[in-house]
Amino acid sequence: MFRKMILPDKTRMGDGNIVCKGDILIGNYSEIGYGLIGENVFVGERTDIEGEIEARKDLRVGAFSTVNGDVYVEGDVYLAERVKICGKLILLGNLDIGDDVKIDGGFESKGWIVIRNPPPIVVFIILYLMTLLKLGRGEEFEKILDELSEDDAGDTLKRIFICPASTFMDAQKLSVKTPIEIGEACNIIGSIKADDIKIKKETTILGGIESNNDVEIAKNSEIHGDVHARGRVTLDRDVSILGKIRAKEIVIRDHD
C-alpha cells in the first residue's frame, strides 16, 4: 500500500521502543524488533511486534499478528482474528475482539466488550487517511498515496510513522524495499538498507546506510558507519560520516 517509509521528526529508538509524537502505521508481514509508543497505532496482518505497545488513543491489530509484550491503550482496541498478545492488555475504552484471540496475561477494560471479527486493518487505514486528508470519495485514495510520497506533504502527514509491508527492524538493522525518508532530529539505531534514502537535518544514524539508488543527507546529521549507494550521494558540508563513502557520484552542496 505505502510507497515510502516515513520516520517523522524527532523519532527516537531506545530502551527497546520506537517513540513517536504522532500516529504509527505498520504494514502487513513486517517484523518490528521494538515496542511502539505513539498516539493511534495500526499494526497490519501477519506482523510481529517484539515489545510492548502504548497507544495514547486507539489501537488496531490485524489478523494473525503477535505482540510480544504488554499493551496499554487510553482509547479503544480492535483485535482481528487469531491475534496473540503475549502479555496483558489494559485499556480505558472499548474492546472489539475477533475469533480465537489469545491474551496470555488477561485484560482489563473500562468499556464495552464486543466479540466479532472487525473489518480488515486495511479498511481502517483507508478510512483513517481519508479522514485525515479530508477526502470524500473512495476513488481519491490514490491521492493519499501520492501525498505520502511528496516532499511537501502537509504537517499532519509528516507526523505519521509509516512502515510499508515487509519492513524488518531491530537494533542492528532496518531493511525496507521502498524509499525511506527520515525526519529532522531523529535518533536511529542500526544500519539502514532501502531503495532510496533521504535524511533530514540534525539526525543521528548509529550504523551504516546502503541504498539501491541515491542517498541525500542534510546538515548537522551524523552517520556512524559507511555510506554505500549505487547512484549519487549528496551531502551538506557539515554532515559527519564516521566511515567510508562508496557511490557513482558524490556531491557536496552548500545550504542556507
N, C-alpha and C positions, 0 to 999 in steps of 0.2 A: 504493500500500500504506500509506504513512505519512501520517497526517492532520495532522502538525505537524512543522516543522523545529525541531530542538533543538541549541543550541550549549551544551555543558556548561560548568561553572565553569572559569575560567582558560584558556579557549580563546584562542589567540594567532594573529594573522595578521601575518606579517612575513618579510622576506628570501625572498619567493616561496613561502612554505609556510603551511599550516594545521597548527598544532601542538596535539595533544590528549594528555592523560594516559591516556585510555581508548581504546575502540574507535571506529572510523569506519565509517558505513554511508552509501553514496552511491546514490541511486535511479537508475532507468533514465532514459535520454535527457537526462542532465544535462551541463552544461558547467562545469567547475571550472578556473578560471584560476590555480590554485595547485598546488604539490606537497602531499602528505599525509604527516604523521608521526603515528603512533599505535601502538596495540597490534595487535589484529586489524583488518584493513582489508578491507571489502567494497565492490567497485565494480560497479554494475549494468550492464545491457546497453546497448549503443549510447551509451556515455558517454565523454567526453573529459576526461582529466586533463592539465593543461598542464605540470606539473612532475614532479619525482621522487616516488617513494613509498618510505617507510621504515616497515616493519612490525616491531614487536618480537616479534610472534607470527606469525600466518598471514596470507596474502593470497589473496583470491579475486576474479577479474575476470570479468565476464560477457561474453557473445558480442558481437563486433563493436565492442568498446571499444578505446580508444587511450590509451596512457600516453606522453606526450612528454618522457621523461626516463629516468634510470636507476632501477632498482628494487633495494632491499636488504631482505631478509627473513630474520629469525632463525629462522623456523619453516618450514612447508610453503607451497607456492604452487600454486594451481589456476587455470589459464588456459583459458577456454572457446574454442570455435572462432572463428577469424578475429580473435583479439585481436592487437593490434600494440603492441610496446614499442619506442620509437624510440631507446632507449639499451641499456645492458647490464643483465642480470639476475644478481644474486648472492644465493644462498640457502643456508642451513645445513641445511635439511630436504629433504623430497621434492618432486619436481616432477610435477604431474599436468597434462598438456597436451593440448589438443584439436586438431582438424584445422586446417591452414592458419594456424597461429600464426606470427607473424613477430617475431623478436627481433633488431633491427638490430645491436646491439653484442655479440651472443653471450651465453652464460650459463655460470655456474659453480655447480654443485650438489654438496653433500657427501652427498646422499641418493640414493634411488631415483628413476628417471625412468620415468613411465608415459605412453604415448601413447594417449589415448582422449578422448572428449568427456565432461567432467564434467557432473553434473546441472545444470539451470538455477540461476542465482545465487539466485533467489527461494526455492528449496528449502533451500539452505544458510542463508539468512537466517531462515526459519521455524524450522528445527531449532535454530539458534543462540539465537534468542529464547525458544523453548520451554524449552531447557536453562537459560538464564539465569533465567527466571521459575519454573522447576521445575514446568512444566505437563506433564501426562501424555497428553493426547489432542489430536488434530488439531483437533477442533471447538472447543477452547479458544483457538484462535489469535485469535479476535475479542477475547478478554480482553486479549491482548497489545496490540492496537491501542488499546483503551480505556485501559490503564495508561500507554501512552506519551503519551496526551492529558491525563492527570490531573496537576494541580499538585502533588499529594502523592505522586507516583511514588517508588519506593524509590531509595536511594542508588546502586544498581547501574545502573539505567536512566538516572539523571542524569549518569552518566559517559560516555554514548554520544553521539557527534556524529552526528546523523541529518539527511540531506538527502532530502526527498521527490523523487519523479520530476519531471523537467523543471526542476530547480533551475539557475539561472545565477549564477555567482560569478566576479568578477575584482577587480582592485584599485580599480575605480571603482564597482562596483555588485554588490549581492546581490539577486536577484529570485526570489521563490517564490510559488506560487499558494495556499499554505496559510498558517495562522498560523505565527508564529515565536516561540520563547522563547529568550532569550539569558541565560546564567547569570551568576553573580557574577564580578567581577574579570576580565572579558574585554576584549580589545583588538581591535576590529573595524575594518577599513579599508574605506572606500567607503560609498555610500548604501545604504539598505535599503528594499525595497518588498515588502510582504506583505499577506495578508488581515487579519491582526490581529497586533499587535506587543507583546510583553512583555519588558522589560529589567530584570534584577535589579540589585542594588546594586553600586556601585564598578566599573561597566563604562564603557568609553570607546568611542564610535562616531565615527570620523573621517569623517563625512559626514552627510547629512540622512536622515530617515526618512519614509516615506509608507505609510499604512495605509488599506485599503478599509473598515475598521471602527474599532476603538479602538486607543489607544496607552496603555501603562502603563509608567512609568519610576520605578525605586526610587532610594533615597537614594544620594548621593555619586556618581551617574553623570553623564557629560558627553556631550552631543550636539553635535558640531562642524558644525552645519548647521541647516536648517529642519526643523520637525516639522509634518507635514500628516496630518490624519485626517478621514474622513467622519463619524465618530462622536465619541466623547469622548476627550480627552487627560487622563490622571490623572498628576500629578507629586507626588513628595515635595518638601518645602520646600527642601531643599538640593541639588536637581538643577540642573545648569548647562546651559542651552540657548544656544548661540552662533549664534542665528538667530531666525527668526520662527516663531510658532505659529499654525496655522490649523486650526480644528476647530469642530464644532457646539457643544461644551461643553468648558470647561477646569476641572478640579478640582485644587485644591492640598490635599494631605492631610498631617496630622501623622503621625508614626511614633514608635515606642518608642525 
